[in-house]
Amino acid sequence: MSSLQVRKLTYAALYLAIALVLPFVTGQIPEIGAMLCPMHIPALLCGFMCGWPWGAVVGFIAPLLRSVVFGMPVLFPTAVAMAFELAVYGTLAGLLYHLLPRRRWTVYVVLVISMIGGRIVWGIVSLILAGLSGNSFTWAMFIAGAVTNAIPGIIMHLVLIPLLVTLMDKAGLSLNKPPARKGAGS
């Protein structure tokens, strides 16, 4: 295993640990924790910093592992739907951040696309899980879960994630390097 892979594995393990612990900050008041979406932060950061495969794995494992170890979120359907949502967050954040040019706006564009994609997948998986368990999942439930109830978390992510990604990039902590660009004379 190369040194870079060991560093990515170490970072990913750190982001997974943060995903398990961070909800305790808001866990005393479950309604606030659900609105701030604290497990989303490490999944997104892992994608940005380590690349899409690592972001996908950390995003998928975090809610399932936290459910099994701590009992929250409830495994079915909440943690299962979150697993797919956070896997998409990590995947899109890592992939798009790797492919797009590094400009001031890049982090915001990647973050917004990742959050939209993850929430759409959460809705689709929630619809499937509700159907499998004989329940319904309505458009109003999707809007409430993906948008209305998550507005504080969305705002916090739009402020916090770009700041953290920028600081970590400047500190040389990003392992998700963009592909080398060929010069004009090539």
Disulfide bonds with the S-S distance in Angstrom:
none
